[in-house]
Amino acid sequence: MHHTRERRTPIAIAQYFDNVVDYLAREGIDVTQVVLDLEPARPMRGQVVTGRGPVLRWREDLGWSNGIRTTSPGAQPDDVAGLLDRM
């Protein structure tokens, strides 16, 4: 998903999260839970909980965070996975 200033649709966000989860699975990272809040009245947000314990949080306007480091809202799945390596 490329970063744009346009609001993304809930379907596009769900597909983006599917891509991230698929990438994490290919890298051997077990995802135990994905939570999406796609309410259009505020920035959409979500989180990915891994089997190792770390939680990756995403917000439409701020991007991904592992609590210490961040990436852009439209970061490629490998960049998101890289946040787990930096914990």
C-alpha positions as CSV (number, residue, x, y, z in Angstrom):
1,M,0.0,0.0,0.0
2,H,1.5,3.3,-1.0
3,H,1.3,6.3,1.2
4,T,-1.2,8.9,-0.1
5,R,-3.1,11.7,1.6
6,E,-6.4,10.2,0.4
7,R,-8.4,8.2,2.9
8,R,-8.3,4.5,2.1
9,T,-11.4,2.4,2.0
10,P,-12.0,-0.2,4.7
11,I,-11.7,-2.9,2.0
12,A,-8.2,-1.5,1.0
13,I,-7.2,-1.5,4.7
14,A,-8.3,-5.1,5.2
15,Q,-6.4,-6.2,2.1
16,Y,-3.3,-4.4,3.3
17,F,-3.5,-6.2,6.6
18,D,-4.0,-9.5,4.8
19,N,-0.8,-8.8,2.9
20,V,1.1,-7.9,6.1
21,V,-0.1,-11.1,7.9
22,D,0.7,-13.3,4.8
23,Y,4.2,-11.8,4.7
24,L,4.7,-12.4,8.5
25,A,3.5,-16.0,8.1
26,R,6.0,-16.6,5.2
27,E,8.7,-15.3,7.5
28,G,7.7,-17.8,10.2
29,I,6.1,-15.3,12.5
30,D,2.9,-16.6,14.0
31,V,0.0,-14.1,14.1
32,T,-2.5,-14.8,16.9
33,Q,-4.8,-11.9,16.5
34,V,-5.6,-9.0,14.1
35,V,-7.9,-6.3,15.3
36,L,-9.2,-3.6,12.9
37,D,-11.2,-0.5,13.7
38,L,-12.4,0.8,10.4
39,E,-14.8,3.5,11.6
40,P,-14.6,6.2,8.9
41,A,-15.3,9.1,11.4
42,R,-11.8,8.9,12.8
43,P,-8.4,7.6,11.6
44,M,-8.7,3.9,11.0
45,R,-6.5,1.8,13.1
46,G,-5.5,-1.8,13.7
47,Q,-3.1,-4.1,15.5
48,V,-1.3,-7.3,14.9
49,V,-0.5,-9.6,17.9
50,T,2.2,-12.2,17.3
51,G,2.7,-15.5,19.0
52,R,6.0,-14.2,20.3
53,G,4.1,-11.5,22.3
54,P,5.0,-8.3,20.4
55,V,2.1,-6.1,19.3
56,L,2.4,-4.0,16.2
57,R,0.0,-1.1,16.1
58,W,-1.1,0.8,13.0
59,R,-2.9,4.1,12.6
60,E,-4.0,5.5,9.2
61,D,-2.4,8.9,9.9
62,L,0.6,7.8,11.9
63,G,1.7,4.5,10.5
64,W,3.1,1.4,12.3
65,S,4.7,1.2,15.7
66,N,6.2,-1.4,17.9
67,G,6.2,1.0,20.8
68,I,9.8,2.1,20.2
69,R,10.1,2.5,16.4
70,T,7.7,3.5,13.7
71,T,7.2,3.2,9.9
72,S,5.0,5.1,7.5
73,P,1.2,4.3,7.2
74,G,1.8,2.6,3.8
75,A,5.0,0.7,4.7
76,Q,5.7,-2.4,2.8
77,P,5.1,-5.7,4.7
78,D,8.8,-6.4,5.0
79,D,9.3,-3.0,6.7
80,V,6.5,-3.9,9.1
81,A,8.1,-7.3,9.8
82,G,11.4,-5.4,10.4
83,L,9.8,-3.7,13.4
84,L,9.7,-7.1,15.1
85,D,13.4,-7.6,14.6
86,R,14.1,-4.3,16.4
87,M,12.4,-5.2,19.6
